[in-house]
Amino acid sequence: MTAPAGGPVIVGVDGAASSADALALGGWAATTLQVPLVVAAVHPAPSAIGSGRVDAEWISDRRAAAERALDEARALPGAVEAEYRVIASSSAAHGLHDLAEQLSAALIVVGSAAAAPNARTFAGSTAERLLAGSVCPVALAPAGMPAPPGTLGRIGVAYVDTPDGRAALTTAARLADRTGTPLRLVTVVARGDAARPFLLGADAERAFLDTARESYEEALRKAAESVPDVTVEWELRSGDVVESLAELDDVDVLFCGSRGYGPARRVLLGGVSARLLRRARRPVVVVPRAA
C-alpha cells in the first residue's frame, strides 16, 4: 500500500458554525493519516495603491477577526493538537491554496456554507474556489455532521473506471488501510431514459443497458481486486447518479474524482462532483486527477 503523503491536513476556519464540522473532519483525517494538523484563518492582505487599495483599519479589523476564529477553534471540545496560523491573502481560497502548496498538504478541509441544510453539504464560495485547481484533495464537511467521522466504519468511493475514478480509489484505499475498515465502491447506472441512445427501441435499450451493467460490474470487480490488504465491497445501483450518491449515509467519508480533463494533479469539478457537493449527507473528498 502506498504510504500516505507526509504533508499536513489543513483546516480552514472563519469563526462560523461550520468551522467545528471542518475541525472534526480534519482532526480525524490527520490522526488517521498520522500527519500534522494545521488550522488556518485567512484575512485580507494590504493592496497596492490603486483601485484595489483597501483601508488599513479594515484590514486590521479582519486580522483581529481571523485571530478570534483561531481562538474559538482552540476552545472547541475535543480539539486535537494543531498548529494555528493567520494568513494574509487576496482571498480565503487563495491563501489556503498557497499554504497547501507550500506545505505539500495531504488534504484541505473546509465546512459547508451557512445556507447548507442540516446534515448536508453545501459548497460556499471559498470551497468552490478551492475546488478549482487544488493540488491536493479537498474535503467538505456537512453542516452539523450527525455521525462524526470514524464512527460508521466504512470508506465510500463513487467509482468510475476512468483516471480520475482510479485516483479517488487509490486515495480512499490509503485511508482505509490506515483505519482498518472496508472500502465500499459504488457505481450508479442512469435510469433507462437517461441512458437510452437516440432513437433506440425498447428491446435495443434493454440490450444496451444489460451490456452497460455487465461492463460496470466487471470494472467494479477489477477495482476491488486491485486493492491489496483492504476489504472491498462493491455495489452497482440504478437511478439518478447524484441523488443516489448524495443519499449514502453509512460511510465515514465519500471519495470522488474530479473531471477527467484539465491539468493533471489538479482538482477540477465535473458535473457530478459539483452537484454532489451541494447535497451529500456525508463528508465528500474530491481527489485531483492523476497524471
Backbone as CSV, one residue per row, in Angstrom:
resi,resn,N_x,N_y,N_z,CA_x,CA_y,CA_z,C_x,C_y,C_z
1,MET,0.849,-1.194,0.000,0.000,0.000,0.000,0.878,1.235,0.000
2,THR,0.541,2.183,-0.834,1.313,3.416,-0.900,1.248,4.144,0.426
3,ALA,2.373,4.662,0.881,2.400,5.402,2.136,1.661,6.707,1.995
4,PRO,1.038,7.219,3.077,0.323,8.463,2.993,1.259,9.620,2.759
5,ALA,0.710,10.697,2.187,1.508,11.895,1.987,1.993,12.401,3.335
6,GLY,3.225,12.908,3.378,3.794,13.351,4.636,3.367,14.730,5.055
7,GLY,2.756,15.483,4.134,2.324,16.832,4.446,1.132,16.833,5.379
8,PRO,0.807,18.003,5.929,-0.250,18.079,6.931,-1.646,18.092,6.325
9,VAL,-2.624,17.916,7.183,-4.010,18.231,6.855,-4.237,19.686,7.242
10,ILE,-4.767,20.475,6.326,-5.037,21.888,6.584,-6.541,22.088,6.734
11,VAL,-6.952,22.731,7.808,-8.359,23.048,8.035,-8.527,24.562,7.980
12,GLY,-9.418,25.022,7.110,-9.715,26.441,7.027,-10.882,26.783,7.935
13,VAL,-10.705,27.782,8.803,-11.767,28.220,9.718,-12.013,29.713,9.541
14,ASP,-13.246,30.125,9.843,-13.591,31.547,9.706,-14.474,32.057,10.836
15,GLY,-14.629,31.252,11.889,-15.458,31.670,13.008,-16.916,31.290,12.873
16,ALA,-17.325,30.759,11.725,-18.710,30.330,11.529,-18.931,28.976,12.197
17,ALA,-20.208,28.598,12.321,-20.542,27.322,12.958,-19.931,26.151,12.215
18,SER,-19.774,26.281,10.901,-19.235,25.186,10.093,-17.771,24.892,10.393
19,SER,-17.082,25.814,11.065,-15.680,25.566,11.409,-15.544,24.348,12.319
20,ALA,-16.519,24.143,13.219,-16.466,22.982,14.112,-16.560,21.683,13.314
21,ASP,-17.415,21.677,12.269,-17.532,20.493,11.423,-16.217,20.213,10.698
22,ALA,-15.617,21.272,10.151,-14.353,21.121,9.428,-13.256,20.610,10.354
23,LEU,-13.217,21.130,11.584,-12.187,20.703,12.529,-12.372,19.245,12.947
24,ALA,-13.617,18.819,13.119,-13.865,17.422,13.480,-13.379,16.493,12.372
25,LEU,-13.693,16.853,11.130,-13.272,16.032,9.998,-11.759,16.087,9.806
26,GLY,-11.190,17.295,9.875,-9.752,17.447,9.677,-8.937,16.793,10.776
27,GLY,-9.402,16.899,12.012,-8.693,16.267,13.120,-8.673,14.751,12.987
28,TRP,-9.808,14.177,12.580,-9.869,12.730,12.360,-8.930,12.320,11.232
29,ALA,-8.935,13.069,10.136,-8.075,12.721,8.999,-6.604,12.794,9.385
30,ALA,-6.206,13.843,10.105,-4.805,13.998,10.491,-4.370,12.882,11.440
31,THR,-5.226,12.559,12.399,-4.909,11.489,13.340,-4.804,10.153,12.629
32,THR,-5.720,9.896,11.711,-5.738,8.631,10.984,-4.526,8.488,10.070
33,LEU,-4.200,9.556,9.358,-3.063,9.522,8.436,-1.728,9.718,9.145
34,GLN,-1.776,10.055,10.434,-0.574,10.285,11.236,0.282,11.404,10.630
35,VAL,-0.378,12.505,10.333,0.304,13.693,9.817,-0.106,14.878,10.678
36,PRO,0.653,15.980,10.625,0.303,17.156,11.429,-1.020,17.777,10.978
37,LEU,-1.623,18.538,11.882,-2.831,19.295,11.592,-2.494,20.788,11.667
38,VAL,-2.856,21.519,10.630,-2.658,22.965,10.596,-4.021,23.619,10.450
39,VAL,-4.361,24.495,11.394,-5.621,25.222,11.360,-5.321,26.659,10.934
40,ALA,-5.962,27.089,9.861,-5.625,28.393,9.276,-6.852,29.277,9.140
41,ALA,-6.672,30.552,9.450,-7.683,31.576,9.202,-7.051,32.634,8.311
42,VAL,-7.747,33.021,7.264,-7.198,33.943,6.269,-7.862,35.301,6.406
43,HIS,-7.045,36.347,6.341,-7.585,37.711,6.334,-7.037,38.449,5.126
44,PRO,-7.681,39.541,4.716,-7.225,40.263,3.513,-5.825,40.827,3.681
45,ALA,-5.040,40.722,2.624,-3.708,41.319,2.612,-3.805,42.758,2.126
46,PRO,-2.893,43.623,2.567,-2.882,45.002,2.043,-2.696,44.999,0.533
47,SER,-3.382,45.896,-0.149,-3.266,46.005,-1.600,-2.396,47.184,-1.969
48,ALA,-1.810,47.096,-3.157,-1.042,48.231,-3.667,-1.969,49.419,-3.872
49,ILE,-1.410,50.602,-3.812,-2.219,51.804,-4.029,-2.811,51.760,-5.431
50,GLY,-4.083,52.013,-5.505,-4.780,51.980,-6.782,-6.230,51.635,-6.555
51,SER,-6.932,51.179,-7.600,-8.357,50.913,-7.480,-8.652,49.778,-6.515
52,GLY,-7.665,48.901,-6.295,-7.870,47.771,-5.404,-7.426,48.034,-3.974
53,ARG,-7.007,49.265,-3.669,-6.498,49.568,-2.326,-7.619,49.449,-1.292
54,VAL,-7.297,48.873,-0.150,-8.280,48.745,0.914,-7.809,49.491,2.143
55,ASP,-8.749,49.807,3.003,-8.480,50.618,4.175,-7.670,49.835,5.208
56,ALA,-6.597,50.449,5.736,-5.722,49.768,6.687,-6.466,49.410,7.970
57,GLU,-7.390,50.242,8.375,-8.150,49.956,9.590,-9.048,48.732,9.401
58,TRP,-9.621,48.625,8.200,-10.464,47.464,7.903,-9.630,46.189,7.879
59,ILE,-8.421,46.271,7.314,-7.526,45.112,7.297,-7.193,44.680,8.719
60,SER,-6.904,45.649,9.580,-6.593,45.339,10.969,-7.767,44.656,11.659
61,ASP,-8.972,45.136,11.350,-10.171,44.526,11.927,-10.337,43.092,11.452
62,ARG,-10.085,42.842,10.149,-10.223,41.495,9.595,-9.160,40.555,10.162
63,ARG,-7.960,41.080,10.423,-6.940,40.238,11.045,-7.368,39.855,12.461
64,ALA,-7.939,40.807,13.193,-8.423,40.513,14.539,-9.527,39.454,14.499
65,ALA,-10.389,39.530,13.472,-11.445,38.532,13.330,-10.845,37.148,13.060
66,ALA,-9.780,37.099,12.256,-9.108,35.826,11.986,-8.494,35.257,13.261
67,GLU,-7.899,36.126,14.072,-7.329,35.679,15.354,-8.424,35.130,16.268
68,ARG,-9.590,35.790,16.271,-10.698,35.295,17.093,-11.176,33.932,16.600
69,ALA,-11.195,33.749,15.282,-11.609,32.456,14.729,-10.680,31.337,15.200
70,LEU,-9.376,31.626,15.261,-8.431,30.625,15.740,-8.611,30.371,17.233
71,ASP,-8.863,31.427,18.004,-9.100,31.253,19.435,-10.320,30.364,19.676
72,GLU,-11.382,30.592,18.886,-12.579,29.773,19.017,-12.298,28.324,18.641
73,ALA,-11.456,28.136,17.622,-11.098,26.782,17.210,-10.332,26.071,18.317
74,ARG,-9.427,26.786,18.957,-8.651,26.188,20.058,-9.554,25.753,21.202
75,ALA,-10.650,26.480,21.408,-11.525,26.232,22.555,-12.585,25.176,22.302
76,LEU,-12.682,24.664,21.080,-13.715,23.681,20.771,-13.476,22.377,21.534
77,PRO,-14.542,21.742,22.025,-14.386,20.459,22.719,-13.774,19.413,21.790
78,GLY,-12.895,18.617,22.320,-12.305,17.543,21.536,-11.254,17.985,20.550
79,ALA,-10.801,19.240,20.646,-9.779,19.731,19.715,-8.498,18.916,19.892
80,VAL,-7.843,18.594,18.773,-6.593,17.843,18.822,-5.426,18.811,18.660
81,GLU,-4.238,18.321,18.951,-3.055,19.167,18.854,-2.883,19.656,17.417
82,ALA,-2.631,20.949,17.266,-2.526,21.527,15.927,-1.644,22.767,15.963
83,GLU,-1.172,23.139,14.776,-0.502,24.421,14.588,-1.546,25.402,14.065
84,TYR,-1.580,26.604,14.637,-2.580,27.599,14.248,-1.892,28.745,13.528
85,ARG,-2.445,29.118,12.363,-1.825,30.154,11.544,-2.848,31.184,11.084
86,VAL,-2.431,32.448,11.119,-3.177,33.525,10.475,-2.446,33.865,9.188
87,ILE,-3.184,33.914,8.084,-2.584,34.107,6.766,-3.192,35.332,6.105
88,ALA,-2.358,36.158,5.525,-2.821,37.308,4.742,-2.807,36.932,3.269
89,SER,-3.928,37.130,2.599,-4.012,36.777,1.185,-5.139,37.560,0.534
90,SER,-5.212,37.467,-0.793,-6.253,38.180,-1.534,-7.625,37.560,-1.330
91,SER,-7.676,36.278,-0.950,-8.942,35.598,-0.657,-8.657,34.393,0.215
92,ALA,-9.707,33.899,0.868,-9.529,32.716,1.719,-9.051,31.527,0.900
93,ALA,-9.653,31.317,-0.266,-9.262,30.178,-1.107,-7.822,30.306,-1.569
94,HIS,-7.430,31.515,-1.977,-6.061,31.723,-2.458,-5.058,31.473,-1.335
95,GLY,-5.378,31.950,-0.144,-4.474,31.737,0.984,-4.312,30.265,1.325
96,LEU,-5.416,29.508,1.308,-5.337,28.074,1.595,-4.627,27.318,0.476
97,HIS,-4.873,27.734,-0.778,-4.142,27.136,-1.896,-2.637,27.296,-1.715
98,ASP,-2.210,28.540,-1.426,-0.778,28.816,-1.285,-0.175,28.023,-0.134
99,LEU,-0.904,27.943,0.975,-0.397,27.197,2.131,-0.274,25.712,1.800
100,ALA,-1.246,25.165,1.073,-1.199,23.752,0.696,0.008,23.464,-0.190
101,GLU,0.286,24.358,-1.125,1.457,24.151,-1.988,2.748,24.285,-1.197
102,GLN,2.792,25.264,-0.303,3.997,25.494,0.495,4.321,24.296,1.382
103,LEU,3.290,23.682,1.965,3.491,22.593,2.924,3.333,21.213,2.308
104,SER,3.061,21.133,1.000,2.775,19.847,0.343,1.692,19.101,1.110
105,ALA,0.567,19.764,1.301,-0.507,19.253,2.156,-1.084,17.949,1.634
106,ALA,-1.515,17.109,2.569,-2.196,15.864,2.214,-3.660,16.099,1.907
107,LEU,-4.253,17.145,2.511,-5.692,17.377,2.400,-6.013,18.778,2.881
108,ILE,-6.970,19.435,2.227,-7.553,20.682,2.733,-8.992,20.381,3.123
109,VAL,-9.415,20.852,4.303,-10.773,20.611,4.795,-11.447,21.943,5.089
110,VAL,-12.668,22.098,4.611,-13.473,23.283,4.931,-14.881,22.826,5.275
111,GLY,-15.637,23.725,5.899,-17.021,23.441,6.235,-17.965,23.939,5.160
112,SER,-19.227,23.563,5.286,-20.239,23.978,4.331,-20.655,25.427,4.560
113,ALA,-21.297,26.003,3.552,-21.760,27.381,3.630,-22.907,27.497,4.633
114,ALA,-23.161,28.725,5.066,-24.223,28.958,6.054,-25.588,28.525,5.538
115,ALA,-25.763,28.505,4.219,-27.055,28.119,3.637,-27.275,26.618,3.604
116,ALA,-26.322,25.836,4.065,-26.447,24.374,3.992,-27.576,23.879,4.886
117,PRO,-28.439,22.985,4.377,-29.415,22.328,5.252,-28.687,21.476,6.272
118,ASN,-29.319,21.234,7.396,-28.680,20.423,8.426,-28.355,19.034,7.887
119,ALA,-27.153,18.569,8.213,-26.662,17.242,7.824,-26.508,17.083,6.318
120,ARG,-26.260,18.173,5.619,-25.992,18.137,4.177,-24.792,19.031,3.867
121,THR,-24.070,18.665,2.823,-23.005,19.543,2.346,-23.599,20.636,1.463
122,PHE,-22.908,21.764,1.447,-23.262,22.847,0.524,-22.019,23.705,0.351
123,ALA,-21.395,23.580,-0.808,-20.142,24.298,-1.050,-20.399,25.795,-1.192
124,GLY,-19.746,26.591,-0.356,-19.810,28.034,-0.486,-18.746,28.533,-1.454
125,SER,-18.576,29.844,-1.499,-17.649,30.425,-2.475,-16.204,29.995,-2.221
126,THR,-15.793,29.919,-0.953,-14.419,29.502,-0.667,-14.189,28.061,-1.111
127,ALA,-15.125,27.174,-0.785,-14.979,25.773,-1.188,-14.952,25.647,-2.703
128,GLU,-15.825,26.367,-3.392,-15.864,26.274,-4.854,-14.553,26.750,-5.473
129,ARG,-13.984,27.806,-4.930,-12.704,28.294,-5.463,-11.566,27.341,-5.129
130,LEU,-11.618,26.748,-3.934,-10.607,25.745,-3.595,-10.661,24.580,-4.564
131,LEU,-11.862,24.239,-4.975,-12.067,23.087,-5.837,-11.838,23.398,-7.305
132,ALA,-11.280,24.551,-7.575,-10.940,24.929,-8.951,-9.421,24.990,-9.068
133,GLY,-8.773,23.835,-8.960,-7.344,23.791,-9.206,-6.477,23.432,-8.022
134,SER,-7.054,22.871,-6.943,-6.239,22.493,-5.792,-5.245,21.401,-6.166
135,VAL,-4.053,21.477,-5.574,-3.011,20.474,-5.837,-3.172,19.238,-4.956
136,CYS,-4.078,19.279,-3.983,-4.290,18.134,-3.111,-5.796,17.910,-2.956
137,PRO,-6.196,16.764,-2.436,-7.627,16.537,-2.223,-8.248,17.613,-1.340
138,VAL,-9.518,17.894,-1.595,-10.274,18.886,-0.820,-11.491,18.185,-0.234
139,ALA,-11.705,18.350,1.079,-12.832,17.725,1.757,-13.822,18.783,2.212
140,LEU,-15.104,18.480,2.054,-16.176,19.365,2.507,-16.995,18.636,3.553
141,ALA,-17.108,19.238,4.749,-17.867,18.630,5.841,-19.320,19.095,5.786
142,PRO,-20.277,18.204,6.001,-21.686,18.615,6.019,-22.011,19.420,7.269
143,ALA,-23.048,20.235,7.175,-23.475,21.050,8.315,-23.996,20.145,9.429
144,GLY,-23.447,20.322,10.615,-23.931,19.543,11.753,-23.339,18.158,11.888
145,MET,-23.016,17.512,10.816,-22.397,16.182,10.758,-22.864,15.280,11.903
146,PRO,-24.082,14.708,11.777,-24.660,13.939,12.887,-23.821,12.751,13.343
147,ALA,-23.118,12.087,12.418,-22.251,10.964,12.788,-20.808,11.386,12.553
148,PRO,-20.036,11.608,13.611,-18.643,12.026,13.428,-17.866,11.030,12.585
149,PRO,-16.882,11.487,11.822,-16.084,10.566,11.004,-15.386,9.534,11.884
150,GLY,-15.331,8.313,11.379,-14.704,7.244,12.138,-15.679,6.385,12.908
151,THR,-16.970,6.777,12.960,-17.944,6.027,13.747,-18.746,5.027,12.923
152,LEU,-18.721,5.136,11.597,-19.537,4.269,10.745,-18.751,3.092,10.175
153,GLY,-17.431,3.185,10.181,-16.602,2.034,9.843,-16.593,1.618,8.394
154,ARG,-16.739,2.576,7.482,-16.685,2.249,6.062,-16.276,3.496,5.283
155,ILE,-15.385,3.341,4.308,-14.944,4.438,3.444,-15.603,4.262,2.085
156,GLY,-16.315,5.261,1.613,-17.028,5.164,0.349,-16.242,5.745,-0.811
157,VAL,-16.449,5.170,-1.996,-15.847,5.679,-3.222,-16.919,5.699,-4.308
158,ALA,-17.154,6.870,-4.892,-18.010,6.972,-6.069,-17.135,6.575,-7.255
159,TYR,-17.255,5.324,-7.683,-16.265,4.774,-8.609,-16.737,4.774,-10.052
160,VAL,-15.864,5.245,-10.924,-15.993,5.077,-12.368,-14.619,4.673,-12.887
161,ASP,-14.603,3.842,-13.914,-13.327,3.316,-14.419,-12.678,4.317,-15.373
162,THR,-12.208,5.424,-14.801,-11.518,6.489,-15.526,-10.289,6.870,-14.713
163,PRO,-9.349,7.626,-15.274,-8.183,8.033,-14.477,-8.547,8.752,-13.186
164,ASP,-9.553,9.644,-13.232,-9.909,10.353,-12.001,-10.616,9.424,-11.021
165,GLY,-11.416,8.455,-11.525,-12.040,7.487,-10.630,-11.018,6.591,-9.952
166,ARG,-10.006,6.193,-10.702,-8.951,5.360,-10.111,-8.113,6.148,-9.122
167,ALA,-7.924,7.447,-9.357,-7.200,8.290,-8.395,-7.967,8.380,-7.082
168,ALA,-9.295,8.504,-7.171,-10.122,8.544,-5.966,-10.013,7.224,-5.201
169,LEU,-10.015,6.091,-5.916,-9.891,4.786,-5.279,-8.553,4.648,-4.563
170,THR,-7.471,5.071,-5.208,-6.141,4.964,-4.600,-6.062,5.750,-3.300
171,THR,-6.589,6.979,-3.317,-6.543,7.812,-2.122,-7.425,7.252,-1.020
172,ALA,-8.611,6.771,-1.380,-9.512,6.186,-0.391,-8.919,4.911,0.206
173,ALA,-8.251,4.105,-0.626,-7.649,2.859,-0.136,-6.565,3.135,0.893
174,ARG,-5.830,4.226,0.701,-4.801,4.605,1.659,-5.420,4.873,3.032
175,LEU,-6.543,5.573,3.035,-7.214,5.868,4.295,-7.824,4.610,4.897
176,ALA,-8.417,3.762,4.071,-8.996,2.516,4.567,-7.937,1.621,5.187
177,ASP,-6.750,1.596,4.588,-5.655,0.801,5.123,-5.266,1.296,6.511
178,ARG,-5.257,2.616,6.659,-4.902,3.202,7.957,-5.953,2.931,9.023
179,THR,-7.232,2.955,8.640,-8.303,2.781,9.619,-8.645,1.313,9.861
180,GLY,-8.198,0.431,8.939,-8.548,-0.971,9.070,-10.018,-1.244,8.801
181,THR,-10.660,-0.355,8.050,-12.077,-0.510,7.738,-12.251,-0.786,6.247
182,PRO,-13.376,-1.379,5.864,-13.571,-1.733,4.455,-13.866,-0.531,3.573
183,LEU,-13.583,-0.728,2.303,-13.983,0.224,1.267,-15.323,-0.217,0.697
184,ARG,-16.119,0.753,0.321,-17.363,0.461,-0.376,-17.366,1.229,-1.689
185,LEU,-17.280,0.510,-2.811,-17.285,1.134,-4.125,-18.710,1.150,-4.662
186,VAL,-19.147,2.325,-5.121,-20.500,2.471,-5.641,-20.441,3.065,-7.034
187,THR,-21.031,2.372,-7.985,-21.216,2.891,-9.339,-22.712,2.985,-9.592
188,VAL,-23.145,4.089,-10.160,-24.571,4.302,-10.434,-24.792,4.342,-11.938
189,VAL,-25.693,3.472,-12.415,-26.092,3.466,-13.820,-27.353,4.303,-13.940
190,ALA,-27.338,5.277,-14.831,-28.507,6.127,-15.013,-29.701,5.300,-15.445
191,ARG,-30.901,5.757,-15.072,-32.120,5.068,-15.491,-32.232,5.035,-17.006
192,GLY,-33.097,4.158,-17.496,-33.229,3.921,-18.929,-33.364,5.166,-19.767
193,ASP,-34.249,6.079,-19.380,-34.460,7.265,-20.206,-33.205,8.108,-20.323
194,ALA,-32.406,8.147,-19.249,-31.188,8.967,-19.269,-30.090,8.309,-20.078
195,ALA,-30.107,6.978,-20.135,-29.005,6.275,-20.787,-29.329,5.854,-22.213
196,ARG,-30.586,6.024,-22.647,-31.008,5.484,-23.940,-30.350,6.197,-25.121
197,PRO,-29.680,5.457,-25.985,-29.144,6.082,-27.188,-30.280,6.601,-28.069
198,PHE,-30.016,7.593,-28.847,-31.017,8.263,-29.672,-31.713,7.275,-30.618
199,LEU,-33.047,7.266,-30.567,-33.905,6.501,-31.475,-33.810,4.985,-31.313
200,LEU,-33.304,4.502,-30.176,-33.315,3.059,-29.939,-34.695,2.645,-29.440
201,GLY,-35.146,1.468,-29.838,-36.397,0.942,-29.330,-36.207,0.300,-27.969
202,ALA,-37.330,-0.189,-27.390,-37.280,-0.734,-26.032,-36.365,-1.949,-25.942
203,ASP,-36.452,-2.866,-26.944,-35.607,-4.068,-26.910,-34.128,-3.714,-27.017
204,ALA,-33.815,-2.806,-27.925,-32.419,-2.392,-28.080,-31.937,-1.673,-26.834
205,GLU,-32.843,-0.907,-26.204,-32.447,-0.206,-24.971,-32.105,-1.196,-23.868
206,ARG,-32.937,-2.243,-23.714,-32.671,-3.248,-22.682,-31.331,-3.941,-22.929
207,ALA,-31.058,-4.244,-24.192,-29.779,-4.878,-24.519,-28.615,-3.952,-24.217
208,PHE,-28.802,-2.667,-24.536,-27.761,-1.672,-24.256,-27.493,-1.576,-22.763
209,LEU,-28.566,-1.517,-21.959,-28.401,-1.380,-20.509,-27.806,-2.643,-19.897
210,ASP,-28.204,-3.817,-20.416,-27.613,-5.067,-19.913,-26.107,-5.098,-20.172
211,THR,-25.710,-4.678,-21.359,-24.285,-4.639,-21.694,-23.554,-3.638,-20.816
212,ALA,-24.178,-2.478,-20.599,-23.561,-1.452,-19.751,-23.375,-1.965,-18.333
213,ARG,-24.389,-2.653,-17.795,-24.291,-3.180,-16.431,-23.180,-4.216,-16.327
214,GLU,-23.084,-5.086,-17.311,-22.008,-6.082,-17.305,-20.640,-5.407,-17.306
215,SER,-20.520,-4.355,-18.093,-19.251,-3.632,-18.168,-18.918,-2.963,-16.835
216,TYR,-19.927,-2.350,-16.218,-19.704,-1.694,-14.932,-19.363,-2.714,-13.842
217,GLU,-20.069,-3.846,-13.849,-19.789,-4.880,-12.843,-18.370,-5.412,-12.976
218,GLU,-17.934,-5.625,-14.211,-16.573,-6.105,-14.438,-15.547,-5.078,-13.959
219,ALA,-15.819,-3.785,-14.212,-14.911,-2.725,-13.762,-14.857,-2.676,-12.239
220,LEU,-15.994,-2.866,-11.574,-16.016,-2.872,-10.113,-15.251,-4.063,-9.555
221,ARG,-15.428,-5.230,-10.161,-14.690,-6.415,-9.699,-13.180,-6.205,-9.822
222,LYS,-12.764,-5.684,-10.953,-11.333,-5.451,-11.156,-10.807,-4.404,-10.179
223,ALA,-11.592,-3.357,-9.942,-11.170,-2.322,-8.997,-11.015,-2.898,-7.602
224,ALA,-11.958,-3.744,-7.189,-11.884,-4.365,-5.870,-10.649,-5.250,-5.746
225,GLU,-10.354,-5.982,-6.800,-9.191,-6.876,-6.783,-7.867,-6.118,-6.816
226,SER,-7.899,-4.857,-7.235,-6.662,-4.079,-7.359,-6.177,-3.504,-6.038
227,VAL,-6.979,-3.638,-4.992,-6.641,-3.034,-3.695,-6.209,-4.140,-2.736
228,PRO,-4.922,-4.241,-2.432,-4.455,-5.271,-1.503,-4.657,-4.855,-0.048
229,ASP,-4.776,-5.837,0.818,-4.768,-5.613,2.274,-5.973,-4.833,2.784
230,VAL,-7.001,-4.647,1.973,-8.193,-3.922,2.388,-9.413,-4.719,1.947
231,THR,-10.400,-4.848,2.833,-11.666,-5.474,2.461,-12.452,-4.510,1.580
232,VAL,-12.899,-4.985,0.429,-13.605,-4.119,-0.511,-14.975,-4.696,-0.828
233,GLU,-16.008,-3.892,-0.611,-17.363,-4.226,-1.031,-17.674,-3.377,-2.258
234,TRP,-18.534,-3.864,-3.137,-18.930,-3.016,-4.256,-20.401,-3.190,-4.553
235,GLU,-20.964,-2.150,-5.134,-22.401,-2.137,-5.391,-22.673,-1.372,-6.679
236,LEU,-23.531,-1.942,-7.515,-23.985,-1.267,-8.729,-25.433,-0.855,-8.512
237,ARG,-25.671,0.450,-8.578,-27.016,0.979,-8.385,-27.580,1.484,-9.699
238,SER,-28.906,1.606,-9.737,-29.581,2.178,-10.887,-30.423,3.345,-10.410
239,GLY,-30.329,4.470,-11.111,-31.109,5.641,-10.720,-30.401,6.924,-11.089
240,ASP,-30.817,7.993,-10.454,-30.162,9.277,-10.658,-28.789,9.236,-9.988
241,VAL,-27.754,9.565,-10.732,-26.388,9.401,-10.229,-26.146,10.256,-8.992
242,VAL,-26.426,11.554,-9.088,-26.142,12.458,-7.968,-27.007,12.120,-6.762
243,GLU,-28.304,11.887,-6.994,-29.206,11.581,-5.886,-28.774,10.310,-5.166
244,SER,-28.414,9.268,-5.914,-28.002,8.007,-5.297,-26.756,8.172,-4.439
245,LEU,-25.776,8.913,-4.948,-24.540,9.124,-4.200,-24.769,10.055,-2.997
246,ALA,-25.577,11.078,-3.195,-25.820,12.040,-2.116,-26.519,11.403,-0.926
247,GLU,-27.345,10.380,-1.178,-28.111,9.770,-0.099,-27.332,8.709,0.676
248,LEU,-26.113,8.389,0.250,-25.298,7.453,1.035,-25.084,8.029,2.430
249,ASP,-25.472,7.285,3.446,-25.351,7.804,4.804,-24.668,6.829,5.754
250,ASP,-24.053,5.784,5.194,-23.415,4.772,6.045,-21.920,4.659,5.784
251,VAL,-21.311,5.752,5.306,-19.854,5.793,5.110,-19.292,6.968,5.905
252,ASP,-18.061,6.822,6.375,-17.435,7.917,7.119,-17.159,9.110,6.209
253,VAL,-16.645,8.827,5.027,-16.430,9.857,4.011,-16.687,9.224,2.648
254,LEU,-16.982,10.069,1.661,-17.204,9.598,0.300,-16.185,10.255,-0.613
255,PHE,-15.341,9.449,-1.236,-14.330,9.960,-2.161,-14.887,9.964,-3.579
256,CYS,-14.564,11.020,-4.326,-14.919,11.042,-5.744,-13.803,11.734,-6.510
257,GLY,-13.728,11.435,-7.787,-12.720,12.063,-8.633,-13.213,13.383,-9.170
258,SER,-12.275,14.211,-9.599,-12.641,15.409,-10.340,-12.782,15.003,-11.792
259,ARG,-13.179,15.905,-12.629,-13.425,15.507,-14.011,-12.127,15.123,-14.708
260,GLY,-12.223,14.271,-15.706,-11.056,13.624,-16.287,-10.329,14.404,-17.352
261,TYR,-10.377,15.730,-17.310,-9.553,16.507,-18.225,-9.138,17.789,-17.523
262,GLY,-8.227,18.536,-18.146,-7.639,19.679,-17.466,-6.263,19.308,-16.953
263,PRO,-5.606,20.210,-16.208,-4.246,19.943,-15.732,-4.197,18.720,-14.831
264,ALA,-3.228,17.862,-15.054,-3.046,16.705,-14.183,-2.695,17.164,-12.779
265,ARG,-3.133,16.343,-11.808,-2.875,16.592,-10.390,-3.456,17.915,-9.910
266,ARG,-4.562,18.301,-10.484,-5.321,19.465,-10.018,-6.786,19.055,-9.919
267,VAL,-7.474,19.588,-8.912,-8.904,19.350,-8.803,-9.627,20.256,-9.793
268,LEU,-10.481,19.675,-10.610,-11.355,20.434,-11.498,-12.716,19.758,-11.457
269,LEU,-13.711,20.441,-10.939,-15.000,19.802,-10.733,-15.715,19.497,-12.036
270,GLY,-16.277,18.303,-12.107,-17.170,17.949,-13.196,-18.611,18.093,-12.743
271,GLY,-19.547,17.728,-13.616,-20.958,17.915,-13.314,-21.428,17.133,-12.108
272,VAL,-21.014,15.869,-11.982,-21.470,15.043,-10.867,-20.871,15.526,-9.557
273,SER,-19.547,15.726,-9.524,-18.908,16.129,-8.269,-19.403,17.493,-7.802
274,ALA,-19.631,18.427,-8.728,-20.101,19.756,-8.351,-21.488,19.689,-7.723
275,ARG,-22.376,18.892,-8.320,-23.737,18.784,-7.768,-23.755,17.967,-6.482
276,LEU,-22.894,16.967,-6.390,-22.822,16.160,-5.182,-22.442,17.010,-3.977
277,LEU,-21.549,17.972,-4.183,-21.087,18.826,-3.090,-22.166,19.776,-2.579
278,ARG,-23.301,19.804,-3.239,-24.392,20.664,-2.797,-25.509,19.902,-2.094
279,ARG,-25.315,18.589,-1.858,-26.422,17.855,-1.239,-26.031,16.574,-0.528
280,ALA,-24.750,16.238,-0.405,-24.361,14.951,0.178,-24.635,14.910,1.683
281,ARG,-24.992,13.721,2.160,-25.227,13.534,3.596,-23.932,13.348,4.383
282,ARG,-22.884,12.852,3.729,-21.636,12.567,4.410,-20.519,13.440,3.848
283,PRO,-19.404,13.582,4.572,-18.286,14.377,4.037,-17.834,13.854,2.677
284,VAL,-17.546,14.768,1.782,-17.096,14.423,0.432,-15.660,14.870,0.259
285,VAL,-14.812,14.001,-0.294,-13.424,14.321,-0.604,-13.262,14.245,-2.117
286,VAL,-12.891,15.363,-2.728,-12.664,15.400,-4.171,-11.162,15.311,-4.403
287,VAL,-10.765,14.332,-5.222,-9.360,13.991,-5.412,-8.859,14.535,-6.764
288,PRO,-7.667,15.124,-6.810,-7.125,15.597,-8.089,-6.964,14.475,-9.081
289,ARG,-7.109,14.817,-10.356,-6.907,13.847,-11.421,-5.458,13.385,-11.451
290,ALA,-5.271,12.086,-11.666,-3.924,11.547,-11.734,-3.228,12.022,-13.004
291,ALA,-1.890,12.017,-12.981,-1.117,12.421,-14.158,-1.258,11.390,-15.254
